Amino acid sequence: MPQSLFSEFQVSPDTTLKNRFVKAAMEENLANDQQLPDKKLFNLYQQWADGGVGLIITGNVMIDKWAMTGPGGVALEQTTPLAPFKKWAEIAKSNNTKVWMQLNHPGRQVFKAMGGKNLAPSAIAINLGKHSNMFSIPQAMIEEEIQDIIHRFGQSALQAKQAGFDGVEIHAAHGYLLAQFLSPLTNQRSDQWGGSLTNRARLLIEVIKQVRA
């Protein structure tokens, strides 16, 4: 017999959701001009918590403040002040709700007008037809930059844990950096980070290892 959607669900030995309803991640673009959560996000997440879902997954939070998907995005780095994130987590969890933070790096999907870093596994431009000029040709990442990405995912996850979030979701879809490494269309490297599927998936696997560590 199918389990009731309103019954508890054990995700891990340490995490049990009060029901099987999950608010999936969506990018809100409601951060302040310091790339931190404040009243707008707090109010929104209070509404979601009050709605009764068992789990909230946040909109994508960037691991590098110089690599953002758009204006109004949230960034969480090793040195980012945690007070607003603690408030965010507290509000999201206010109705016995669990909250996970989605962590992301956009890679080449950084608007030219925003400046900052535009990195990718290979120097292959985004093809969006007449809108292609909104993005510059990315810089193919060197080894030091790849190691920095791995470190940043781990540090952002640690910051999220210290702020009170119950878990993290690693964003490896929608054409962002980890998806760019996975795809042979955007990853044409010939080193240990490209070529075979094992190599193209290496960055994602190393990120997961770092987060778990």
N, C-alpha and C positions, 0 to 999 in steps of 0.2 A: 504494500500500500504506500503511495507517495506520502512523503512527510509534509506536514502543514507548513506553509510559508511563514507562519507565525511561531514555529517551534525553534528552539535553540539550535545552533550549528557550531560544532567545534572545528575551528580552522587549524589550530595547532595545539600542542599540549598546554600552552600558556594563554590561548585566546579562544573564547567562546562568544559567538555573536548571539544577541538576544532574539534575533529572527533572521530570516534569509533574504531580507531586502537590502540591496546595496545601491547607494548613490554613486554612479560611475564618475570617473574623472572628466572634467570639462574645464577649459581655460576661461577663467572669469575676467582677467585683465582689470582687477579692482585694487591692485596694490597702490601705495602712496608713491611719492616721487623719490623715496629712498629704497624702493623695491621691497618694502616691508608690508605685512598685513596690518590693517587698521580697521576703523569703524565699518567701512563698507563690507569688507570680508567677514568681520565679526557678525554683523547683522544677518548676512546671507547664511552663514553656517549655523547661526542660532535657529533660523527658520528650518533648515534641513534637519537639525537635531530634534527640534520640536515635532517634526513630521513623523518621527518614530522609526526611521530606518535602523537596521542593525549595524551597518557599516557605511561610513563616508570615505570616499577616496578623493583627495583634494585635486584641484586643477594642477597642471604641471608646474613644479617649482624648479627653477634653474640652479644648477650647481656652479655657475660662473656668471657674475653680474655683468660681464662684458660679452656675454653670448645669450641674448634674449630673443624670444620668439615674437615679441611685440611690446608696445607700450603698456604700462600697467601690470607688468609681470612681476612675480615674486622671485627673489633670489635668496638662497641660503648657502653661505660659504662657511669656512672654518672660523672666521673672525666675525661673522654677523651677530649682532646682539640678539639674544634669545628671548628677551621679555615679550615682544609682540607675538612670537611663535608659541610661547607658553600660554598666552591669552587665547590665541587661535585654537590650540589643542583643547584647552579647558572648555571653551564654548562648544566646540564640536562634540565633546564627550558628555555634555551636560545632561543628556537624557539616557544615560547608560548605553551610549552609542560608542562604538570603536571608530577610530579615525586613522587612516593611512595617508602618508604623503607621497604623491607621485613625483619622482625625481627625473630630470630631463636635461639634455644638452641638445640644442637645435642643429649643431653642425653647420652645414652650408645654408640652412634656412634662417638666416639673419638678414633682415631688410637692410639694403644698402644705406637708406636714410638714417638708420639707427647707429651706424658706425659699429665699433667694437670688433670682436673676433669673428672671422668667417672661415671656419676650419672644416675639413672633410677628409675622408680616407684618400681621395684622389682629386686632382684639380679639374673637376667636371662641373660645369655650370648647370644651374637649374633651367630646364626648358619649359617655360610657361607661355610660349608663343609671344604675343605682343606685350605680355607682362614680365618677360624674362629680365628686362633691364632694371627691375626692382631689386634684383639680387646680383651681387658681384661674383666673379669667378672665385671659388674658394681656394684656400691654400692647402696643399696636400700636407698632412700632418707628419712631423718628424717623431722619432721614438720618444723624445722627452715630452712632447705634447700628449702623446698617447698615454704615457705613464701618469702625467698630470691629471688627465681625465679620470683614470682609474682611482687615483688618490682622492679626487674631488667627490666622486660618487660616495666613497667610503666616509669621508668627513661630513658630507651633507647628511648622510644617513645617521651618523652618530649625533649630529646636532639635532636632527628630528627626534631621535630617541630621548635625548636629554631635555628636549622641550615638552615631552609628554605624548608624542604620537605613538600609536600602538604598532606601527609597521610602516614599510615603504613599498611603493610599487615602482619598478624600474621601467621607464618608458622606452620601449624598443620598437616603436611602430611609427606610422604617419610620416615617414621620410626623414625623421630626425637622425641625429648622429649615429646611434647604435644601429638603426635600420639601414643607414648609409653603408656601414661596415658589412652588414649582412648581405646586401644586394650586390651581385656581380655587375650590375649596371652602373653603380656609383663607386664600387670598390674595385679598382683595377691595379691594385698593388701586387708586387712580386716578392714581398718579404713575408714574415710569419703572420702578418695581419691581413693577407689577401690571397687570392687564388682559390684553394679548396674551400669547401664549406667549413671544415674544421678551422681553417685559418680565419675565414671571414667571421666566424662566430667567436673567435678567441677573445675579442674585446668585451663582448657581452658576458662571457663566462668569467673573465677576470674581474669585471665590475661586480658580479654577483658574489664572487669569492671575497672581494674586499669588503663589501657591505656586510656579509655574514661575519667576517672577522671582527 
